[in-house]
Amino acid sequence: MTTVALAGDLAEAFQQVSATAGVARIASPEGKVLLVGRAANLRKWAERNLGRGKPAKKGGRPPVDLSPVAGALVFQQTTSEFQQRLVYERWMAPLVPIDKRRDLKPPVFLRLDPDERFPRVTLHVGTPSDPRCLYGPFRDRKSAEKTSSVLHKLHRLRPCDFVFEPDPALPLGLGCVYAQVRSCAAPCLARVSEPEYRLLAAQAAGLLGGESMDGRPAWVARAGADAVVVAPRVAGVELYPVRAGAVLEERLVVADTLEAGLSKLSFDSPATPPDDWPWLLSWLAAPKRKGDFLVLRDGPA
């Protein structure tokens, strides 16, 4: 991270700014952050936001000029698109609470606990405090509900939230349309035993956290599973361990190839891991992102 004072000749200050990709912020003389941004060219970004960029087209909005109130420019060069996003998010975290960010959406998960007496699939919105029995993240409710619908067609789990004691003559079950059309295994009517129904739920959970499923985003897995972000750079790759949605940049591995770096990964996380799911989901869902997200499906739950 480099700091450039903006007092005096700005042209001389700009020469101290790298013309490469990275993250930068402009601060007031008192140290208050005025602007944070990601740039493909840090020098051009600085010139543009300090009134030395290209003039606006006729009738267009005048360019931003923070030079009268700016005291310093702080920048950090980055070596991959993912590192640039990571540094930006780390800089933004103390400035704007993540739940106040309009550019980010809370992640959505599906919850399914095969050990419950009569398991069912439910939605969980937001970063989970306990990732057990959760699968995701999904882009939004619509995506999660689509996967839930496919899951119910493959494994006839109950869609209701009723509490019951199984009985072949139970009015609750006899009056249920799902039981009538047999799209539900109807444990309420004792059409399957409790162990058999829990086996259905275990199979559904295995599909949710498995390698592939129609209509499910490729990155969806158990919320507590280990994963790795593979970010290409000019030479080789950067491997960022991810545990339960927290990016462990302190455990970054730089290697010539993915295979060479995997054996060096460590997933030791801090006592208070960061809440990265909202922005990590935004990165995952980006149509032109550069990098892969590999779930280590046999990692810890």
C-alpha positions as CSV (number, residue, x, y, z in Angstrom):
1,M,0.0,0.0,0.0
2,T,1.4,3.4,-1.1
3,T,0.4,6.9,0.1
4,V,0.9,9.9,-2.1
5,A,0.5,13.4,-0.7
6,L,-1.6,15.7,-2.9
7,A,-0.3,19.0,-1.7
8,G,1.5,21.0,-4.3
9,D,2.0,20.0,-7.9
10,L,-0.6,17.3,-8.8
11,A,1.3,16.4,-12.0
12,E,4.3,15.3,-9.9
13,A,2.0,13.4,-7.5
14,F,0.4,11.5,-10.4
15,Q,3.8,10.3,-11.6
16,Q,4.2,8.5,-8.3
17,V,1.0,6.5,-8.9
18,S,1.3,3.2,-10.7
19,A,-0.4,2.8,-14.1
20,T,-1.5,-0.7,-13.3
21,A,-4.6,-2.3,-11.9
22,G,-5.5,-1.9,-8.2
23,V,-7.6,-0.2,-5.6
24,A,-7.3,3.4,-4.5
25,R,-8.9,5.8,-2.1
26,I,-8.8,9.6,-1.8
27,A,-8.7,11.1,1.7
28,S,-9.1,14.6,3.0
29,P,-6.2,16.4,4.9
30,E,-7.9,15.2,8.1
31,G,-7.8,11.6,6.9
32,K,-11.5,11.2,6.1
33,V,-12.1,8.8,3.2
34,L,-13.7,10.7,0.3
35,L,-13.8,8.0,-2.4
36,V,-12.8,4.4,-2.8
37,G,-12.6,2.7,-6.2
38,R,-11.2,-0.2,-8.3
39,A,-9.3,0.8,-11.4
40,A,-7.7,-0.9,-14.4
41,N,-5.2,2.0,-14.4
42,L,-4.6,3.6,-11.0
43,R,-3.0,6.7,-12.5
44,K,-5.8,7.5,-14.9
45,W,-8.3,6.8,-12.0
46,A,-6.5,9.4,-9.9
47,E,-6.3,12.0,-12.7
48,R,-10.0,11.5,-13.5
49,N,-11.2,12.0,-9.9
50,L,-8.9,14.8,-9.1
51,G,-9.9,17.0,-12.1
52,R,-7.1,16.1,-14.5
53,G,-9.0,13.6,-16.7
54,K,-10.5,14.0,-20.1
55,P,-13.1,16.9,-20.3
56,A,-16.7,15.8,-20.5
57,K,-18.5,15.7,-23.8
58,K,-20.7,18.6,-24.7
59,G,-23.8,18.5,-22.6
60,G,-22.4,15.8,-20.3
61,R,-21.9,15.8,-16.6
62,P,-18.7,17.6,-15.5
63,P,-16.0,15.2,-14.3
64,V,-15.5,14.8,-10.5
65,D,-12.8,17.0,-9.1
66,L,-11.9,16.3,-5.5
67,S,-8.6,18.1,-5.6
68,P,-9.8,21.2,-3.6
69,V,-10.7,18.9,-0.6
70,A,-8.1,16.1,-1.1
71,G,-5.0,15.6,1.0
72,A,-3.7,12.2,0.1
73,L,-4.1,9.3,-2.3
74,V,-3.6,5.8,-1.1
75,F,-3.4,2.9,-3.5
76,Q,-2.5,-0.8,-3.7
77,Q,-1.6,-2.6,-6.8
78,T,-3.3,-6.0,-7.4
79,T,-2.2,-9.0,-9.4
80,S,-5.6,-10.5,-10.2
81,E,-9.2,-9.5,-10.7
82,F,-10.2,-11.4,-7.5
83,Q,-7.5,-9.8,-5.4
84,Q,-8.7,-6.4,-6.6
85,R,-12.2,-7.2,-5.5
86,L,-11.0,-8.6,-2.2
87,V,-8.9,-5.6,-1.3
88,Y,-11.8,-3.3,-2.3
89,E,-14.1,-5.1,0.1
90,R,-11.6,-5.1,2.9
91,W,-11.2,-1.3,2.5
92,M,-15.0,-0.8,2.3
93,A,-15.9,-3.0,5.4
94,P,-15.0,-0.4,8.0
95,L,-16.6,2.4,6.0
96,V,-20.1,1.0,5.1
97,P,-21.8,-1.9,7.0
98,I,-22.4,-4.7,4.7
99,D,-26.2,-4.6,5.3
100,K,-26.2,-1.0,4.1
101,R,-24.6,-1.8,0.8
102,R,-27.1,-1.3,-2.0
103,D,-24.9,-3.1,-4.5
104,L,-25.0,-6.3,-2.5
105,K,-27.8,-8.8,-1.7
106,P,-28.0,-11.1,1.3
107,P,-27.2,-14.7,0.3
108,V,-30.0,-17.3,0.4
109,F,-29.6,-20.9,1.6
110,L,-31.8,-24.0,1.7
111,R,-32.0,-25.8,5.0
112,L,-32.5,-29.5,5.2
113,D,-31.7,-31.6,8.3
114,P,-32.0,-35.3,7.7
115,D,-31.8,-36.0,11.4
116,E,-35.1,-34.2,12.2
117,R,-38.1,-36.5,12.7
118,F,-39.9,-35.4,9.5
119,P,-37.3,-33.3,7.6
120,R,-38.4,-30.5,5.2
121,V,-36.7,-27.9,3.0
122,T,-36.9,-24.3,4.2
123,L,-35.3,-21.0,3.1
124,H,-32.7,-19.1,5.1
125,V,-31.9,-15.6,4.1
126,G,-28.6,-13.9,5.2
127,T,-25.2,-15.1,6.3
128,P,-25.8,-18.0,8.7
129,S,-24.3,-18.0,12.2
130,D,-24.5,-21.9,12.1
131,P,-23.8,-23.3,8.7
132,R,-24.9,-26.9,9.6
133,C,-27.6,-28.3,7.4
134,L,-27.5,-25.3,5.1
135,Y,-26.8,-25.4,1.4
136,G,-26.0,-22.4,-0.8
137,P,-25.5,-19.6,-1.5
138,F,-28.1,-18.9,-4.0
139,R,-28.4,-15.6,-5.9
140,D,-31.8,-14.9,-4.6
141,R,-35.1,-16.5,-3.4
142,K,-36.2,-17.3,-6.9
143,S,-33.1,-19.3,-7.6
144,A,-33.4,-21.2,-4.2
145,E,-37.1,-21.9,-4.7
146,K,-36.4,-23.3,-8.2
147,T,-33.8,-25.7,-6.8
148,S,-36.2,-26.6,-4.0
149,S,-38.9,-27.4,-6.5
150,V,-36.6,-29.7,-8.5
151,L,-35.6,-31.4,-5.3
152,H,-39.2,-32.1,-4.3
153,K,-39.8,-33.7,-7.7
154,L,-36.9,-36.0,-7.3
155,H,-37.4,-36.8,-3.6
156,R,-41.0,-36.6,-2.3
157,L,-40.3,-34.5,0.8
158,R,-43.2,-32.8,2.5
159,P,-43.8,-29.2,1.7
160,C,-45.9,-28.5,4.7
161,D,-44.9,-27.2,8.1
162,F,-47.4,-29.1,10.2
163,V,-46.7,-31.0,13.4
164,F,-48.4,-34.4,13.4
165,E,-48.4,-38.0,14.6
166,P,-48.6,-40.4,11.7
167,D,-51.9,-42.1,11.2
168,P,-53.4,-43.7,8.0
169,A,-56.7,-41.9,8.8
170,L,-55.2,-38.6,9.8
171,P,-57.6,-35.9,8.5
172,L,-54.7,-33.5,7.9
173,G,-53.1,-35.9,5.5
174,L,-56.4,-37.1,3.8
175,G,-57.2,-33.5,3.0
176,C,-53.8,-32.6,1.6
177,V,-53.6,-32.3,-2.2
178,Y,-49.9,-33.2,-2.1
179,A,-50.7,-36.5,-0.5
180,Q,-53.6,-37.1,-2.9
181,V,-51.5,-36.6,-6.0
182,R,-48.6,-38.5,-4.3
183,S,-46.1,-35.7,-4.9
184,C,-45.3,-36.1,-1.2
185,A,-44.3,-39.3,0.5
186,A,-47.0,-38.6,3.1
187,P,-45.3,-39.6,6.3
188,C,-48.3,-38.1,8.1
189,L,-50.4,-41.0,6.7
190,A,-47.7,-43.5,7.5
191,R,-47.2,-44.4,3.8
192,V,-43.5,-44.5,4.6
193,S,-41.9,-45.3,7.9
194,E,-40.0,-42.6,9.8
195,P,-36.6,-44.2,9.0
196,E,-37.6,-44.5,5.3
197,Y,-38.6,-40.8,5.2
198,R,-35.4,-39.7,6.8
199,L,-33.5,-41.7,4.2
200,L,-35.3,-39.8,1.5
201,A,-34.2,-36.6,3.2
202,A,-30.6,-37.8,3.4
203,Q,-30.6,-38.6,-0.3
204,A,-32.0,-35.1,-1.1
205,A,-29.3,-33.5,1.1
206,G,-26.7,-35.5,-0.7
207,L,-28.0,-34.2,-4.0
208,L,-27.9,-30.6,-2.8
209,G,-24.3,-30.9,-1.6
210,G,-23.2,-33.1,-4.5
211,E,-21.3,-32.5,-7.7
212,S,-24.3,-31.5,-9.9
213,M,-28.0,-31.0,-10.0
214,D,-30.2,-29.5,-12.7
215,G,-31.1,-25.9,-12.1
216,R,-28.7,-25.5,-9.2
217,P,-25.7,-23.0,-9.5
218,A,-22.5,-25.0,-9.7
219,W,-21.0,-23.4,-6.6
220,V,-23.8,-24.4,-4.3
221,A,-22.7,-26.8,-1.6
222,R,-22.8,-27.3,2.2
223,A,-22.5,-23.8,3.7
224,G,-19.7,-25.0,5.9
225,A,-17.7,-26.7,3.2
226,D,-14.2,-25.7,2.4
227,A,-13.6,-24.2,-1.1
228,V,-10.8,-22.4,-3.0
229,V,-10.9,-19.4,-5.3
230,V,-8.6,-20.0,-8.3
231,A,-7.6,-16.5,-9.6
232,P,-5.4,-16.4,-12.8
233,R,-2.6,-13.9,-12.8
234,V,0.1,-13.0,-15.5
235,A,2.2,-16.0,-14.4
236,G,0.6,-18.8,-12.5
237,V,-2.5,-18.7,-10.2
238,E,-3.5,-17.4,-6.8
239,L,-5.3,-19.8,-4.6
240,Y,-7.5,-18.3,-1.8
241,P,-8.9,-20.7,0.8
242,V,-12.5,-20.2,1.7
243,R,-14.1,-21.6,4.8
244,A,-17.8,-21.3,5.5
245,G,-17.9,-18.2,3.2
246,A,-14.9,-16.4,4.7
247,V,-12.0,-15.7,2.4
248,L,-8.7,-16.4,4.2
249,E,-6.4,-14.1,2.3
250,E,-3.7,-14.7,5.0
251,R,-3.5,-18.3,3.7
252,L,-3.0,-17.2,0.0
253,V,-1.0,-19.6,-2.1
254,V,0.7,-18.5,-5.3
255,A,1.7,-21.4,-7.6
256,D,2.6,-22.2,-11.2
257,T,-0.4,-24.5,-11.5
258,L,-3.6,-25.4,-9.6
259,E,-2.3,-28.9,-8.9
260,A,0.9,-27.6,-7.4
261,G,-0.9,-25.2,-5.1
262,L,-3.7,-27.4,-3.8
263,S,-1.4,-29.4,-1.5
264,K,-0.1,-26.2,0.1
265,L,-3.6,-24.9,1.2
266,S,-4.4,-24.3,4.8
267,F,-7.8,-23.5,6.1
268,D,-6.9,-22.2,9.6
269,S,-9.4,-19.4,10.1
270,P,-9.3,-16.5,12.6
271,A,-11.5,-16.5,15.7
272,T,-13.8,-14.0,14.2
273,P,-13.9,-14.7,10.4
274,P,-15.2,-12.0,8.1
275,D,-18.7,-12.0,6.6
276,D,-17.8,-12.4,2.9
277,W,-20.8,-14.3,1.5
278,P,-22.7,-11.2,0.2
279,W,-19.8,-9.8,-1.9
280,L,-18.4,-13.3,-2.7
281,L,-21.9,-14.2,-4.1
282,S,-21.8,-11.0,-6.2
283,W,-18.4,-12.1,-7.6
284,L,-19.6,-15.7,-8.2
285,A,-22.7,-14.5,-10.1
286,A,-20.8,-12.0,-12.3
287,P,-21.2,-13.2,-15.9
288,K,-17.6,-12.3,-17.0
289,R,-15.7,-13.1,-13.8
290,K,-12.1,-14.2,-14.1
291,G,-11.5,-17.1,-11.8
292,D,-13.0,-20.3,-10.6
293,F,-14.7,-21.4,-7.3
294,L,-13.9,-25.0,-6.5
295,V,-15.8,-26.6,-3.6
296,L,-13.9,-29.3,-1.8
297,R,-16.9,-31.5,-1.3
298,D,-15.2,-33.9,1.2
299,G,-14.1,-31.0,3.4
300,P,-15.6,-30.3,6.9
301,A,-19.3,-29.7,7.3
